[in-house]
């Protein structure tokens, strides 16, 4: 996915759509919570999701903070999102 100029809700919706979710929520907290639950469940079943984002340098600062929160998710000491 292309991260250029994405804010947190747009970024999280794009990520979730890549994993097959179609959502109407616009709340960053709700979207982040859903993504957190999904990635932790997948990682716990030894199938951690893989995410590739192009142009991460062009993400809005608030979207980068959301990415850092996702990157910090761990299951059994390993990243829940690759």
SVG drawing of the C-alpha trace seen along z (x, -y; Angstrom):
<svg xmlns="http://www.w3.org/2000/svg" viewBox="-20 -15 31 36">
<polyline fill="none" stroke="black" stroke-width="0.4" points="0.0,0.0 1.0,-3.6 1.4,-5.6 1.8,-9.0 -0.1,-11.7 -2.2,-9.2 -3.6,-10.3 -4.2,-7.7 -7.8,-6.7 -7.0,-6.5 -3.8,-4.4 -5.6,-2.0 -8.5,-1.6 -6.1,-0.9 -4.3,1.7 -7.5,3.4 -8.8,3.5 -5.6,5.3 -6.5,7.9 -10.0,8.3 -12.0,5.9 -14.5,3.4 -15.3,0.8 -17.2,-2.4 -15.6,-3.4 -13.6,-6.6 -12.4,-6.5 -8.6,-6.0 -9.0,-4.2 -11.6,-1.8 -9.6,-1.1 -6.4,-0.6 -8.1,1.6 -9.5,3.9 -6.1,4.0 -4.4,4.8 -6.8,7.7 -6.5,9.1 -2.7,9.0 -2.3,10.5 -4.7,13.3 -3.0,14.1 0.5,14.0 -0.7,16.2 -1.7,18.8 1.8,18.6 0.5,16.7 1.7,13.1 0.4,10.7 2.8,9.0 2.4,5.4 4.3,3.6 4.0,-0.2 5.6,-2.3 6.4,-5.9 6.4,-5.7 8.5,-8.8 5.5,-10.7 3.1,-9.5 1.7,-12.2 3.4,-12.3 0.3,-11.1 0.1,-8.1 3.7,-7.3 2.8,-7.2 0.1,-4.7 2.6,-2.6 5.0,-2.7 2.2,-1.4 1.5,1.4 5.2,2.2 5.5,2.6 2.9,5.4 4.5,8.6 3.4,12.2 5.8,14.6 8.6,12.1 8.3,11.7 6.6,9.0 2.8,9.5 3.0,7.6 5.8,8.1"/>
</svg>
